[in-house]
Amino acid sequence: MMGEIETLSLDSYETFASDKRNIWSAESCLRRSLGALMDLGRHIIAKGFGRGVSEYKEIASAMEKERVLNAKDSAIFKTMAGYRNSMIHFYHEISDKELFKICSSHLSDIMYISGVIKKWINDHQEMIDNSL
């Protein structure tokens, strides 16, 4: 999904907004990317630490408590969780300009947190169930 966002016309807002398909694709891919990241965090907490978490922002707090994320990274994760909630429940309030700004300037945050989580997984293979 992140790769799909990167193929969109993100050089300028005018170019981005000139084709509604850019907006629709960006929204869908961003929502799915954030959802996948939240699901990954939820699985780590559930499978690795035996705790259930229902709220997306709680995932960040639980990951910080279990030292999967540090405080700074947890804050970034919480911001992403809040934005994902807005995309689902308050989608009508998200402007095309806001969507453009996130896709053109903040994808690195998603990639960064994804990398931190992947590193944690690689460093803690003993907590991964490979029986499937």
N, C-alpha and C positions, 0 to 999 in steps of 0.2 A: 504494500500500500504506500509506503514511504517513497519507493521508487516511482510509483505512478504520480504522486504529487510533484516530484522533481521534474517530470516530463511536461508539466503544465506551463503555460505562459506566465511566468512570475517576474518578468523583467520590469513591468510597471503595472500599476493598478488598472490603468486604462486598457491595456492589452488583455489583462486577466479578465476584466469585467465585460469586454467586448463580445465574448462568447460565453453564454450562460452554461455551456457544458463544462467550462473550466471551474465555475463556481460549484456546480453539482458534483463534479468529480472530486474536487478538493474537499468538500464537506463530507462526502461518503468515505473517502480514503482516510481522512484525518480521524473521523469518528471511529472507523474500524481499527486504525492503528492504536489509538488511545485505548479502545476497548480491549485489544489484544494484550497491551501492556498491563492493564488493570487485571485481566484474567491471569496472566503470568504471575503477577504479584500475589493474587489470591491463592493460586495453586501452591506457591512456595510456602505461604503461611499455613495453609491447610495440610499439605502433604509433609512438609518439612518440620513443622512445629506443632501440628495437631490442634490448630486454632481456626475457628470459623470467623470470617469477617464478612459483613454484608454491605457496608458503606464503602465506596471507593476511597474516600479520604482516610478511613480506618486502615485500609491496606497499607498506606504510607506510614502511618503511626506504628502499626504492627511490624513492618519491615525495619523501621528504625529501632524499635525495641529489641528485635532479634538480631540487630547489627548487620542486616542485609544492606541497608542504606544508612549513611550518616545523616546528621541533622540537616545539612545543606541540601543533600539529594532528596531527602524526605520532603522538604519544603517544595522543591521543584515537582516532585511526584504529586503532592497535594494540589498544586496549582493545575497540573494537567488533569487530575481527577475532577476538580471543580469545573474545568472547561468542558470535559466530556459530559458531565451531568447537564451543563447548560445546553450542550448540543442535542441532548436527548429530550430534556424537559422544557427548555426555553428556546428552542431552535428559531422561533420567529423573532427573537431579540438579537440574534447574531447577525451583524451586518456583513455584507460582501466585503467591505473594507477591512473589517476585523479578521475575517477569514483569510483574506489576502495577506495581511500583516503576519499572521501566525505561520502561514505556509511559506512566505518569503523570508521570514526572519527568525522563526523559532523551531524549525524542524530539528535543528541541532540539539535542542533540549531533549526531544524524544529519543534521538539516536544516542545521546549521552547516557540517559537513564537506562535505556535498553542495554547499552554496553556495560554499565555498572552491574546490572542484574545478571547478564551473561557471564561476567567475570566471577561473580559470587557463585553461580552455578558450577562453573568450571573448577573453582577453588574448593567446593564442598560436594564433591561427587558422592561422598558417603551418605548424603541426605537425599539422593536421587534414586527413585525406584526404577531400575532398568529391567524389571521382570516382564514388562508388557511387550 
